[in-house]
Each structure stands twice: as C-alpha cells, then as structure tokens.
Amino acid sequence: MLPPFIIEQIRKRESEENARHEQPRLELPLPRAPRERGGERPREDGERGVIILELL
C-alpha cells in the first residue's frame, strides 16, 4: 500500500496532465428553428413507413 502523500502526488500529476491536453471549447449560439404555421410540431409517435429494397 502506498502512503497517502504519494497517492495525492499521483492524482495531482494526472490532473495536471489532463489539464494540459484539454482543449478549450466555445459554444456557438445557434438560431432557433422557425415554428410551422400551425403552431404545432408534427407528432413523432405516428406510424412510420418501411421500404425494403432488394439489390441484385
């Protein structure tokens, strides 16, 4: 078993290493999608069609 101060040093080095490799991130403001004229979105729970294509 390693002494607690050794474990703390290992954790510190790992966090410093991760911080060096971490790239900065920038979130862009995205425009909101315009709503449909009816004011409602189409229902997602409706039946969906299935197409089977046979390629020869």
LUMTIZA-428323 format. One record per residue (C-alpha): residue number from 1; residue in one letter; x, y, z. Coordinates in Angstrom, 3 decimals. Each point is the difference from the previous one (the first is absolute). Example, Ala and Ser with C-alpha at 12.3 -4.5 7.8 and 13.67 -1.06 7.14 Angstrom:
<nodes>
NODE   nr  rest        px        py        pz
NODE    1     A    12.300    -4.500     7.800
NODE    2     S     1.370     3.440    -0.660
</nodes>
This chain:
<nodes>
NODE   nr  rest        px        py        pz
NODE    1     M     0.000     0.000     0.000
NODE    2     L     1.338     3.428    -0.914
NODE    3     P     0.113     2.813     2.520
NODE    4     P    -2.796     2.581    -0.370
NODE    5     F     2.354     2.821    -1.048
NODE    6     I     1.298    -2.123    -2.915
NODE    7     I    -3.562    -0.696    -1.143
NODE    8     E    -0.781     3.728     0.219
NODE    9     Q     3.067     0.833    -2.113
NODE   10     I    -1.036    -2.521    -2.649
NODE   11     R    -3.521     1.470    -0.137
NODE   12     K     1.423     3.518    -0.247
NODE   13     R     2.284    -0.956    -2.890
NODE   14     E    -2.850    -1.763    -1.816
NODE   15     S    -2.278     3.044     0.333
NODE   16     E     2.789     2.306    -1.254
NODE   17     E     0.594    -2.311    -2.954
NODE   18     N    -3.711    -0.034    -0.851
NODE   19     A    -0.159     3.805     0.248
NODE   20     R     2.870     0.341    -2.480
NODE   21     H    -1.711    -2.209    -2.584
NODE   22     E    -3.452     1.471     0.428
NODE   23     Q    -0.959     2.312    -2.846
NODE   24     P    -2.062     3.125     0.563
NODE   25     R    -3.610    -0.179    -1.126
NODE   26     L    -2.233     2.709    -1.325
NODE   27     E    -3.737    -0.457    -0.264
NODE   28     L    -1.535     1.842    -2.913
NODE   29     P    -3.440     1.545     0.296
NODE   30     L    -2.144    -1.842    -2.522
NODE   31     P    -3.076     1.629    -1.504
NODE   32     R    -3.262    -1.565     1.054
NODE   33     A    -1.905    -1.895    -2.669
NODE   34     P    -3.080     1.883    -1.206
NODE   35     R    -3.303    -1.502     1.080
NODE   36     E    -2.463    -1.303    -2.505
NODE   37     R    -3.003     2.147    -0.839
NODE   38     G    -2.366    -2.312     1.848
NODE   39     G     1.882     0.636     3.210
NODE   40     E     0.302    -3.712     0.736
NODE   41     R     2.799    -2.341    -0.778
NODE   42     P    -0.816    -3.212    -1.858
NODE   43     R    -0.580    -2.948     2.297
NODE   44     E     2.984    -2.270     0.353
NODE   45     D    -1.959    -3.006     1.207
NODE   46     G    -1.884    -0.553    -3.265
NODE   47     E     0.456    -3.047    -2.211
NODE   48     R     3.083    -0.049    -2.123
NODE   49     G     0.330    -1.638    -3.379
NODE   50     V     2.483    -2.714    -0.819
NODE   51     I     1.543    -0.512    -3.419
NODE   52     I     1.845    -3.204    -0.838
NODE   53     L     2.318     0.153    -2.995
NODE   54     E     1.498    -3.115    -1.476
NODE   55     L     3.191     0.659    -1.894
NODE   56     L     1.043    -2.676    -2.458
</nodes>
